[in-house]
């Protein structure tokens, strides 16, 4: 398998050891797992693809730019190191997130 990163909600942390064991049993490279904080809707329920608005249709209809949505989604579970920067281009986000992932990978190897 060529899966390198798995990014998902923190409600999947307990599944991770079993999934790592499956990867190892098949001799596959274990991907890097990242677990983000659970995002809640206005009703305090877990936000999911079946919850509330149809994001593809409603957001574009309401006039939100794709770049604004990328920034919004990126900042839901992550923040810039300076704690102030709120807008990024897609290439900037990719560079920042990959450098953070590599740093975390190096830290986990040292443990």
N, C-alpha and C positions, 0 to 999 in steps of 0.2 A: 504494500500500500504506500502511497506517496502523500500521506497526510502529515504535515509538519507541525501544525498548530491547531489546538482545539480551544475555542473561546466560548464560554458558556456561563450560565448563572451559577451562583454559589450553592444552589440547591442540588447540584450534581457532584459536589465534592465527595460525598460518600460512595459514588459509583466509580470513582477514579481508580482505586487500587484494583478492582476487578477488571476494569478495562485495560489497565497496564499489564496485568497478568495475561490477558488474552493476546495482546500485542506480542508479549515475550514468548508465549506458547507457540505462536505461529512464526516466530523468528523475525517479526517485523520491527522496524525502528519505532520506538515509542515517541509519539509527538510531544511537544511542549503543551501542557495544559494550563490554561488561565481561567480563573473563576472570578467573575465580576459580581458585585453586589446586586441583589434582587431589586428590580425596578418596579415600583408600585404605581398603579393608576390613581385617579382622583378618588376612587371608591376604596382605596387602601388594599386592593386585591393585586396579586401578581400580574404584571403586564405581560401579555402574550400576543401572538399573532391573531388570536381569535377574540381579543379584548378591545372593545371600543371601536375607534375609527378604522376605516380601511386606509392605511397609511399611503399606499400608492395613489389611490384616487383622490382622497380628501386633501392631502397635503399639497399636491400639485394644483388641485382646483382652487385651494385657498391662496395660492400665489407664492408659496415657499420655494426658494431656489434649491436645487439639488445640493449645492455647496453648503447651504445653511443646514440642511438635514444631516450631511456628513459630519459637520462640526458638532451639531446637537447630539447625535448618536455617539460620537467619539468621546464627548465630555460627560456622558451619562455614567460611565464606569471608570473614568480615568481623568487625570488633570495634568496640565503642563507643570514641569518642575518649578517654574517661577511662581506658580499659583495665580498668575494674572492673565496670561495669554488665553484668549477665548476664540480666536479665529485662526484657522490653518488652511493651507491649500492641501489637496489630497497628497501630493508628493511629500510635503512637510510631515503630514500625519504618518504616512508609511515609514519615512525615515525615523521619526521619533519612536513609533511603536516598535519597529524592528530593533532599534538600538536599546530600548527598554527590555525587550524580550531577550536579547543577547546578554545584557547585563544580568538579568535574572537567571539565565541559564548558567552563566559563569559562577554566580553565587551558589546555585544549587549544587553544582559539581564540587565546590569547595566544602560543602557541609559534611 
